[in-house]
Amino acid sequence: MSEIRNVAVLSHSGAGKTSLVEAVLKQTGAIGALGTVEDGTTASDYTPEEKRRKISIYTTIHPFTWKSNAFNLLDTPGYADFVGEIRGAQVAVDAVVVLVSAVSGVEVGTERVWTSSSERELSTLLVINKMDRENADFFRTMAAIESSLPGNIAAIQLPIGQAEDFRGVVDLLTMKAYIWTDGEPQETPVPDEVAGVAQEYRDRLVEAIVETDDDLMLQFLEDEAIGDDELLAAFYAAVRANELTPVLLTSSTELIGVSLLLDFMTQGVRRVEDHAPLPTLSGDPPVLGEGQPFSARVFKTVVDPYMGKVSIMRVLSGSLKTGDTVYDVNQEEDVRAAHLYIPHGKDLKEVRELTAGQIGAVTKVEAIRTGDTLATRDASFMLAPIRFPSPVMALALTPRTRSDEHKLGEGLSKLLEADPTLQLERNAETNETVLWGMGHVHLEVAVNVLKERSNVEVATATPTIAYRETITGRGNARYRHKKQTGGAGQFAEVVLRVEPLPKGGGFEFENEVVGGAIPSQFIPSCEKGIRAALAEGVLGGFQVMDVRVTIYDGKSHPVDSKDIAFQIAAASAFEEAMQQARPVLLEPVALLKVRVPDRYTGDVISDLNTRRGRILGMDAEGSVSVVSAHVPMAEIQSYSPDLRSMTGGRGAFSLKFDHHAPVPDHLTSRVLASQAVAAS
């Protein structure tokens, strides 16, 4: 197991993750020729949606070997909407490579993956990519890294030339230079043009290393000579322990620096035995490694049109053989691994056994879900769940044809299995099927995948707001229902009053009828009629809430009084009493929490005020502010792209329904008018 290294490549969208993975696969002989994102020919971006958009949407796994060392390299999306793929990859690896473009520098996506990797205590490498591009600047990029990303960060390479002149690097650990000629590095003395600055960066690197080792720090402070072997041993130990983050340089398209990156990863990437104990939801964490009982975590689910459901797992301990039965701890169910596979980009290669440290897959096991712990039947632990953010944007889906309507449920089920950051809501009040996701692009991709993989077409729209109605005063009404049609008649008379309940009171029904004015067997009929009327209100046909209805008088007929008659009479009396009781329109209000860098706080608060938000407070988390506010749902249906635009992508938010509140008078008529148009 210790010979397999699992590494995820993370970055802001456009920094070159997929191109770097392609370069690694070419350098190691895993592929024969370099593909490009522009042409849609890379090993990672193979789905129609990825080729169309020219971005990564799904995490792909790429096994390869380098100098007898086995690796799994995970290429992840950079676009913020696909954070679920990133979170899944982070729990499957021991180390991450965070890519920074030498042209655009540290971007919001860089900061996000840096923070989330630090929270998981993953060993981290920084790679400055695109060193051959126009306007590439190592020194500007390093300054941005040091000012934006917290931690002990030190360059271990220095460029020889930049932009179009980039042709090699100086290895600051060994003070050797490498120039690339015909795609291969040639070792040379450090060129005079960079000798001075190389020594300066070498001194910085030595200081960063000794900060991680008390004995070396003492030697350093006492001006004692530190041997190269001592320094290197301390360096690699610090990197694996995530006490120091090295910075390396590459040009993916020219393969410059790629072989040195691979050489470094064989020694500098954390191995499984360096891992801290895995967090658990219950029980003690498993002992990792071979010779232990089997355990694994499922970190990704793919629904393949040919293979069916594919559950991709990281084996943590022991081994799993074809035909073995293991226990899904989360689902409390035995599952049989009829076939085992190793993912290779878009392909699955069947194997007979998966051993500790490997990333593998099992197919057509319906019980397994993303995040589940697989173990032996007597396992006494459950790994902590993968933390996925809650969705923040929604679309209402309507099947285009009767055939689509029949297939929609199964298609959505497959979507949700493959993507835990999607959520489905069937809103009984608006009669809409609502799909929630992380943003506009996320939802757009989901709708396209629904069409391509399940052959289901849907029309999309902004979800209808589920308004409610209530009353602010009291009302009384008497209603007589009398119907004579030649046969048996209908007769019922109901007298009732309505009055408001406190917020959250729901509905109360009381019977104060005395003397048998309404026979007792018809009291439930009255309540049934009123409950039916609650669903339709008197203003815009919205559900009524927080009201008490008391029936206190009425009349009956010995022959014509029936259940249906008292239902109709009670419902009609209720509607008349509601009209007298000053009905008002209520709107759903969300509790919104917005996390933004301090410099955007004023803009966010000002914007929330324009959305009729009520600011509840603001908390500081380092250089980040968390603004809490109550905001009407009608005002934040497009908040995700708006916040992204306002903060340059650096803002994030969560929301959940909190309560209903009266709609301002000047907006009520507008809402009711639009409701009337929709009804017609």
C-alpha positions in Angstrom: 0.0 0.0 0.0 2.8 2.4 0.8 3.9 2.3 -2.8 0.6 3.7 -4.1 0.3 7.5 -3.9 -3.1 9.0 -4.4 -2.9 12.7 -5.4 -5.7 15.1 -6.5 -5.0 18.1 -8.8 -7.0 21.2 -7.7 -7.1 24.8 -8.9 -9.2 27.6 -10.1 -10.9 26.9 -13.4 -8.5 27.6 -16.3 -5.2 27.2 -14.4 -4.4 24.1 -16.5 -5.2 21.0 -14.3 -6.4 18.9 -17.2 -3.4 19.9 -19.3 -1.0 19.1 -16.5 -2.6 15.6 -16.0 -2.4 15.1 -19.7 1.3 16.0 -19.6 1.9 13.6 -16.7 0.2 10.8 -18.6 2.3 11.5 -21.7 5.5 11.8 -19.7 4.9 8.4 -18.0 3.8 6.6 -21.1 0.2 6.2 -20.0 -0.9 7.9 -23.2 0.8 8.1 -26.6 0.1 11.7 -27.6 -1.0 15.0 -25.9 -4.6 15.8 -26.2 -5.9 19.4 -25.7 -8.9 20.8 -23.9 -9.7 23.0 -27.0 -9.9 20.0 -29.3 -11.8 17.8 -26.7 -9.1 15.1 -26.9 -7.9 14.9 -23.3 -8.1 11.7 -21.2 -10.0 13.6 -18.5 -12.7 15.6 -20.3 -14.4 13.0 -22.3 -18.2 13.6 -21.8 -20.2 15.6 -24.4 -20.9 18.3 -21.9 -17.2 18.8 -21.0 -16.2 18.9 -24.6 -18.9 21.5 -25.3 -18.0 23.8 -22.4 -14.3 23.1 -22.5 -14.2 22.7 -18.7 -13.9 19.7 -16.3 -17.2 18.8 -14.7 -16.4 15.4 -13.2 -13.4 14.0 -11.3 -11.5 11.4 -13.2 -8.9 8.9 -11.9 -5.7 8.2 -13.8 -3.4 5.4 -12.7 0.2 5.4 -13.8 3.7 4.4 -12.8 6.9 6.4 -12.6 10.2 4.8 -11.9 8.5 1.8 -10.3 6.2 3.9 -8.2 2.5 3.6 -8.5 0.2 6.7 -8.6 -3.4 7.5 -8.9 -3.8 11.1 -10.2 -7.3 12.6 -9.7 -8.2 15.5 -12.1 -10.9 17.6 -10.5 -13.2 20.4 -11.8 -12.2 24.0 -11.1 -15.5 25.6 -11.6 -17.1 26.4 -8.2 -20.5 24.9 -9.1 -19.0 21.4 -9.1 -17.6 21.5 -5.5 -19.2 18.1 -4.8 -16.6 16.5 -7.2 -13.8 18.3 -5.4 -14.9 17.3 -1.9 -15.2 13.7 -3.0 -11.7 13.7 -4.4 -10.2 15.2 -1.3 -11.4 12.4 0.9 -9.9 9.8 -1.5 -6.3 11.1 -1.5 -3.3 11.6 0.7 -1.9 14.7 -1.0 -3.0 17.5 -3.3 -1.3 19.5 -6.0 -2.7 23.0 -6.1 -2.1 24.6 -9.5 -1.6 28.3 -9.9 -1.4 30.0 -13.4 1.8 32.0 -13.9 -0.3 34.4 -15.9 -3.4 35.0 -13.8 -1.9 34.1 -10.4 -3.9 33.3 -7.3 -7.6 33.4 -8.0 -10.7 32.7 -5.9 -10.8 29.0 -6.8 -7.2 28.7 -5.6 -8.1 30.2 -2.2 -11.1 27.9 -1.9 -9.3 24.6 -2.6 -6.3 25.8 -0.4 -8.7 26.3 2.5 -10.6 23.1 2.1 -7.4 21.0 1.7 -6.0 22.7 4.8 -9.1 21.8 6.8 -8.6 18.1 5.8 -4.9 18.4 6.8 -3.8 17.1 3.4 -0.2 17.2 2.3 0.0 20.0 -0.3 2.2 20.9 -3.2 2.0 24.2 -5.2 2.7 24.1 -8.9 3.0 27.3 -10.9 1.9 26.2 -14.4 1.8 27.9 -17.8 5.4 29.3 -17.2 5.8 29.4 -21.0 2.7 31.6 -21.7 2.8 35.3 -22.6 2.9 37.5 -19.5 3.9 34.6 -17.3 5.8 36.0 -14.3 7.2 33.7 -11.5 8.1 36.6 -9.1 4.7 38.3 -9.4 3.0 34.9 -8.8 5.2 34.0 -5.8 4.4 37.4 -4.3 0.7 36.7 -4.7 1.0 33.2 -3.2 2.9 34.5 -0.2 0.4 37.3 0.4 -2.8 35.3 -0.2 -2.2 31.7 1.0 -1.4 31.2 4.7 1.2 28.7 5.7 4.9 27.9 5.5 5.4 28.2 1.7 8.8 28.0 -0.1 9.9 27.7 -3.7 12.1 24.7 -4.4 12.6 25.7 -8.1 13.5 28.9 -9.9 12.8 29.5 -13.6 15.4 29.9 -16.2 13.8 32.3 -18.6 10.1 33.3 -18.4 7.1 33.3 -20.8 8.3 32.5 -24.4 11.9 32.2 -23.1 11.1 29.6 -20.3 13.4 26.7 -20.9 14.4 25.2 -17.6 14.6 25.4 -13.8 17.1 25.6 -11.0 16.6 22.9 -8.3 17.1 24.9 -5.1 17.4 21.8 -3.0 20.5 20.6 -4.9 21.5 23.9 -6.6 21.5 22.1 -10.0 20.0 23.5 -13.2 18.0 21.6 -15.8 17.5 22.9 -19.4 14.9 21.1 -21.6 16.1 20.2 -25.1 13.9 18.2 -27.4 11.5 17.5 -24.6 14.2 16.1 -22.2 16.0 17.8 -19.3 19.7 18.2 -19.5 21.6 18.9 -16.2 23.8 22.0 -16.4 25.6 24.4 -14.0 23.4 27.2 -12.7 23.4 29.9 -15.3 25.1 33.2 -14.3 21.9 35.1 -15.2 20.0 33.5 -12.3 22.8 32.6 -9.9 22.3 35.5 -7.6 18.6 35.2 -7.2 18.9 31.4 -7.0 21.1 31.8 -3.9 18.6 34.3 -2.4 15.7 31.8 -2.9 17.9 28.9 -1.6 18.5 30.9 1.6 14.7 31.4 2.0 14.1 27.7 1.5 16.7 26.7 4.1 15.0 29.0 6.6 11.6 27.5 5.8 13.0 24.0 6.4 14.7 24.7 9.7 11.5 26.3 11.0 10.0 22.8 11.0 12.8 21.0 12.9 13.9 22.1 16.4 17.4 20.5 16.1 18.1 22.2 12.8 16.8 25.5 14.0 19.3 25.3 16.9 22.1 24.6 14.5 21.0 27.4 12.2 20.9 29.9 15.0 24.3 28.9 16.2 25.7 29.2 12.6 26.6 25.5 12.5 26.8 23.8 9.1 23.8 21.8 8.2 24.5 18.7 6.0 22.6 18.3 2.7 21.3 14.9 3.8 20.0 16.3 7.1 18.4 19.2 5.2 16.7 17.0 2.7 15.4 14.5 5.3 13.9 17.4 7.3 12.4 18.9 4.1 10.6 15.7 2.9 9.4 15.0 6.5 8.0 18.5 6.7 6.3 18.3 3.3 4.7 14.9 4.2 3.5 16.3 7.5 2.1 19.4 5.8 4.4 21.7 7.8 5.9 23.1 4.6 4.4 23.6 1.1 7.0 23.5 -1.8 6.4 25.4 -5.0 7.4 23.8 -8.3 7.3 25.1 -11.9 5.8 23.5 -15.1 4.8 24.1 -18.6 2.2 21.4 -19.4 2.2 22.0 -23.1 6.0 21.8 -23.5 6.4 19.1 -20.8 9.0 21.4 -19.0 9.3 20.5 -15.3 6.9 17.6 -15.5 9.5 14.9 -15.0 11.0 16.8 -12.0 7.5 17.1 -10.5 7.1 13.4 -10.8 10.5 12.8 -9.2 9.6 15.0 -6.4 6.2 13.3 -5.9 7.9 9.9 -5.4 9.5 11.2 -2.2 7.5 14.3 -1.2 4.0 13.0 -1.4 2.5 11.7 1.8 2.0 8.0 2.0 -0.8 6.3 3.7 1.2 5.4 6.7 1.7 9.2 7.2 -2.0 9.8 7.4 -3.6 11.0 10.6 -6.4 8.8 12.0 -9.5 9.2 9.8 -12.4 11.0 11.5 -15.3 8.7 12.4 -19.0 9.2 13.1 -18.9 6.3 15.5 -16.3 3.9 16.8 -12.5 4.0 16.6 -10.9 4.8 13.3 -9.6 1.8 11.3 -6.0 0.8 11.3 -4.8 1.5 7.8 -2.7 -0.9 5.7 -2.3 -4.4 4.5 -2.9 -7.3 6.9 -5.9 -5.5 8.5 -9.6 -6.3 8.1 -11.1 -4.8 4.9 -12.4 -1.2 4.9 -13.1 1.3 2.2 -14.9 4.6 1.6 -17.1 5.2 -1.4 -16.3 8.7 -2.6 -17.9 8.9 -6.0 -20.9 7.4 -7.8 -21.2 7.2 -11.6 -24.4 6.1 -13.4 -23.1 4.7 -16.7 -25.5 3.9 -19.5 -23.8 0.6 -20.2 -22.3 -0.5 -16.8 -25.1 0.8 -14.7 -24.3 2.1 -11.2 -20.6 2.4 -10.6 -19.4 2.9 -6.9 -15.9 4.2 -6.8 -14.0 3.6 -3.5 -10.7 4.1 -1.9 -9.5 0.9 -0.1 -8.2 1.9 3.3 -7.2 -1.5 4.7 -7.1 -5.1 3.9 -8.2 -6.4 0.5 -11.3 -7.2 -1.5 -11.6 -10.0 -4.0 -14.1 -10.7 -6.7 -17.2 -12.4 -5.2 -16.5 -11.3 -1.6 -19.4 -10.0 0.5 -18.8 -7.0 2.6 -20.9 -4.9 4.9 -22.2 -1.4 4.0 -22.1 0.2 7.5 -24.3 3.2 6.6 -27.0 1.2 4.9 -26.7 -1.8 7.4 -26.7 -4.2 4.5 -24.5 -6.9 3.1 -23.3 -6.3 -0.5 -21.6 -8.6 -2.9 -18.7 -7.5 -5.1 -19.5 -9.6 -8.2 -17.0 -7.6 -10.3 -14.2 -5.3 -9.4 -12.6 -2.6 -11.5 -9.8 0.0 -11.6 -10.9 3.3 -13.2 -8.7 4.6 -16.0 -10.1 7.9 -17.1 -13.4 7.0 -18.9 -12.6 3.3 -18.9 -13.0 0.6 -16.2 -10.5 -2.3 -16.3 -11.6 -5.4 -14.5 -9.3 -6.9 -11.8 -9.6 -9.9 -9.4 -8.6 -8.0 -6.3 -8.3 -4.5 -4.8 -5.7 -4.0 -2.1 -5.2 -1.3 0.5 -4.3 2.0 -1.0 -5.9 1.3 -4.4 -8.8 3.2 -5.9 -11.3 0.7 -7.4 -14.9 0.3 -8.3 -17.8 -2.1 -7.9 -20.8 -2.1 -10.2 -24.5 -2.7 -10.0 -24.8 -2.6 -6.2 -27.9 -0.5 -5.7 -27.6 -0.2 -1.9 -24.3 1.7 -1.9 -24.3 5.5 -1.7 -21.6 8.1 -2.0 -19.8 8.5 1.3 -20.7 5.0 2.6 -18.2 3.0 4.7 -17.6 -0.5 3.5 -16.1 -3.0 5.9 -16.3 -6.5 7.4 -19.5 -7.6 9.1 -18.1 -7.1 12.6 -16.8 -3.6 11.9 -17.4 -1.3 14.9 -16.9 2.1 13.2 -18.5 4.4 10.6 -16.3 7.0 8.9 -17.4 10.6 9.1 -19.6 11.7 6.1 -18.2 13.7 3.3 -19.2 17.3 3.9 -21.1 18.6 0.9 -22.4 22.2 0.9 -26.1 22.7 0.7 -27.5 23.8 -2.7 -28.4 27.4 -3.2 -30.2 27.8 -6.5 -33.3 26.1 -7.9 -35.1 25.4 -11.2 -38.6 24.2 -11.6 -38.8 21.2 -14.1 -41.7 20.4 -16.4 -41.7 17.3 -18.6 -42.1 18.3 -22.3 -44.1 15.3 -23.3 -46.1 12.4 -21.7 -43.2 10.1 -22.4 -40.8 12.5 -20.6 -43.2 12.6 -17.7 -43.1 8.8 -17.3 -39.3 8.7 -17.4 -38.6 11.8 -15.3 -38.6 10.1 -11.9 -36.0 7.5 -12.9 -33.8 10.1 -14.7 -33.8 12.4 -11.6 -33.0 9.4 -9.4 -29.9 8.7 -11.4 -28.9 12.3 -11.3 -29.2 12.5 -7.5 -27.3 9.3 -7.0 -24.3 10.6 -9.0 -24.3 14.1 -7.5 -24.9 14.5 -3.8 -25.0 18.3 -4.2 -28.2 18.1 -6.1 -31.4 18.0 -4.2 -35.0 17.4 -5.3 -38.1 19.0 -3.9 -41.6 18.2 -4.9 -43.6 21.3 -3.7 -47.2 20.3 -3.0 -48.3 23.9 -2.7 -47.1 25.0 -6.1 -47.4 21.5 -7.7 -43.8 21.9 -9.1 -40.8 19.6 -9.3 -37.9 21.7 -8.1 -34.2 20.8 -8.6 -31.7 22.5 -6.3 -28.0 22.9 -7.2 -24.9 24.9 -6.6 -25.5 27.5 -9.3 -26.8 28.2 -12.8 -24.1 26.2 -14.6 -24.5 23.2 -12.3 -28.3 23.1 -12.9 -27.9 23.7 -16.7 -25.5 20.7 -16.9 -27.9 18.5 -14.8 -30.7 19.3 -17.2 -28.5 18.5 -20.2 -27.3 15.2 -18.6 -31.0 14.3 -18.0 -31.6 14.6 -21.7 -28.4 12.8 -22.9 -28.3 9.9 -20.5 -31.9 9.3 -19.7 -33.5 10.8 -22.8 -35.8 13.0 -20.7 -36.5 16.6 -21.9 -37.8 19.2 -19.5 -38.7 22.8 -19.7 -37.2 24.9 -16.9 -38.4 28.0 -15.1 -37.8 30.0 -11.9 -39.7 28.2 -9.2 -43.0 29.7 -8.1 -42.9 31.3 -4.7 -45.2 29.5 -2.2 -47.0 32.5 -0.7 -49.5 32.0 2.2 -52.4 33.9 3.6 -53.4 34.7 7.2 -55.7 37.2 9.0 -54.9 40.1 11.3 -58.4 40.5 12.8 -61.6 38.7 13.7 -64.5 37.8 11.5 -67.9 36.2 11.8 -70.1 34.7 9.1 -73.4 32.8 8.7 -73.9 30.7 5.6 -76.9 28.7 4.6 -76.5 26.0 1.9 -79.8 25.0 0.4 -80.3 23.0 -2.8 -83.4 21.4 -4.2 -83.2 19.6 -7.5 -86.4 17.5 -7.6 -85.0 14.6 -5.7 -83.5 14.6 -2.2 -82.4 18.1 -1.3 -79.3 19.5 0.6 -79.5 21.8 3.6 -77.0 23.0 6.1 -76.4 26.3 8.0 -73.2 27.1 9.7 -72.3 30.1 11.9 -68.6 30.5 12.8 -65.9 33.0 13.6 -62.2 33.2 12.7 -59.4 34.8 14.6 -55.6 34.9 14.2 -53.2 32.6 16.0 -49.6 33.5 16.9 -47.0 33.0 14.3 -46.5 29.2 13.8 -49.8 28.4 15.3 -51.0 26.5 12.3 -54.7 25.8 12.3 -57.1 25.1 15.2 -60.7 24.0 15.0 -63.1 24.4 17.9 -66.7 23.4 18.4 -68.9 25.5 20.6 -72.2 24.4 19.2 -74.8 23.8 22.0 -78.3 22.3 22.0 -77.7 20.2 18.9 -78.1 23.1 16.5 -75.7 21.2 14.3 -76.0 17.4 15.0 -72.7 16.0 16.3 -72.3 13.7 13.4 -71.9 16.7 11.1 -69.2 18.5 13.1 -66.4 16.5 11.4 -68.1 17.4 8.1 -67.7 21.1 9.0 -64.1 20.7 9.9 -63.4 18.8 6.6 -65.0 21.6 4.6 -63.0 24.3 6.4 -59.7 22.4 5.9 -60.4 22.2 2.2 -61.0 25.9 2.1 -57.7 26.5 4.0 -55.8 25.3 0.9 -57.3 28.0 -1.4 -57.5 31.2 0.7 -59.4 34.3 -0.3 -56.7 36.7 -1.7 -54.8 34.7 -4.4 -55.7 31.1 -3.8 -52.8 30.5 -1.4 -52.9 28.3 1.7 -54.2 29.8 4.9 -52.1 29.5 8.1 -52.1 30.6 11.7 -55.9 30.8 12.2 -58.5 29.5 14.7 -62.0 28.7 13.5 -64.8 28.3 16.0 -68.2 26.9 15.0 -70.8 28.1 17.5 -74.3 27.8 15.8 -76.2 26.5 12.8 -79.2 24.7 11.7 -80.0 21.3 10.2 -82.9 19.6 8.4 -84.0 16.1 9.5 -84.1 14.9 5.8 -81.9 17.1 3.7 -78.9 17.6 5.9 -76.0 15.6 4.7 -72.2 15.4 5.0 -71.6 17.3 1.7 -74.0 20.0 2.6 -72.2 20.9 5.9 -68.9 20.7 4.1 -70.1 23.3 1.6 -71.7 25.5 4.2 -68.7 25.5 6.5 -66.3 26.3 3.7 -68.4 29.2 2.4 -68.9 30.6 5.9 -65.1 30.4 6.4 -64.4 32.3 3.2 -66.9 35.1 4.2 -65.4 35.4 7.7 -61.9 35.5 6.3 -62.9 38.5 4.1 -64.0 40.4 7.2 -60.8 39.5 9.2 -58.4 41.7 7.3 -56.6 39.0 5.3 -52.9 39.5 4.4 -50.5 37.9 2.1 -47.4 36.1 3.6 -44.2 35.3 1.9 -41.5 32.8 2.7 -38.4 34.4 4.3 -35.0 32.6 4.3 -32.2 32.8 6.8 -29.2 33.8 4.6 -25.6 33.5 5.7 -23.1 35.1 3.4 -19.3 34.6 3.8 -17.2 37.2 2.1 -13.7 38.8 2.5 -14.0 41.9 4.7 -13.5 44.2 1.7 -16.8 43.1 0.3 -18.9 43.3 3.4 -20.3 46.8 2.8 -21.3 45.9 -0.8 -23.1 42.8 0.4 -25.0 44.5 3.2 -26.0 47.3 0.8 -27.2 44.8 -1.7 -29.2 42.8 0.9 -30.9 46.0 2.0 -32.1 46.6 -1.6 -33.6 43.0 -1.5 -35.7 43.9 1.6 -33.3 42.0 3.8 -33.1 42.5 7.6 -29.5 42.3 8.8 -29.3 40.1 11.9 -25.6 40.4 12.6 -22.1 40.0 11.4 -19.4 37.7 12.7 -15.6 37.8 11.9 -13.7 34.7 11.0 -10.2 36.0 10.4 -10.2 38.1 7.2 -13.7 36.8 6.4 -17.0 38.3 7.5 -20.2 36.2 7.9 -23.3 38.3 7.4 -26.6 36.9 8.6 -29.9 38.3 7.4 -33.6 37.4 6.9 -34.4 37.9 3.2 -37.6 37.2 1.3 -37.2 34.1 -1.0 -38.6 36.2 -3.9 -35.6 38.5 -3.7 -32.8 35.9 -3.8 -33.8 33.4 -6.5 -30.9 34.7 -8.6 -28.6 35.5 -5.7 -25.9 32.9 -6.6 -24.7 34.6 -9.9 -25.3 38.1 -8.4 -23.1 37.4 -5.4 -20.4 35.8 -7.6 -20.4 39.0 -9.8 -20.4 41.3 -6.8 -17.5 39.6 -5.0 -15.4 38.4 -8.0 -16.4 34.8 -7.0 -15.1 35.2 -3.5 -18.5 35.2 -1.8 -20.3 32.1 -0.7 -23.7 31.7 1.0 -26.1 29.2 2.5 -29.8 29.6 3.0 -32.7 27.8 4.6 -36.4 28.6 5.0 -37.0 30.4 8.3 -40.5 31.8 8.5 -43.4 33.5 6.7 -43.8 37.3 7.0 -46.4 39.8 5.6 -45.8 41.1 2.1 -45.6 44.9 2.0 -48.8 46.5 0.8 -47.2 48.1 -2.2 -46.0 44.6 -3.4 -49.2 42.7 -2.6 -51.2 43.9 -5.5 -48.3 43.1 -7.9 -48.1 39.5 -6.5 -51.9 39.0 -6.8 -51.9 40.4 -10.3 -49.2 38.0 -11.5 -51.0 35.2 -9.7 -54.2 36.0 -11.6 -52.3 36.1 -14.9 -50.7 32.7 -14.2 -54.1 31.2 -13.3 -55.7 32.4 -16.5 
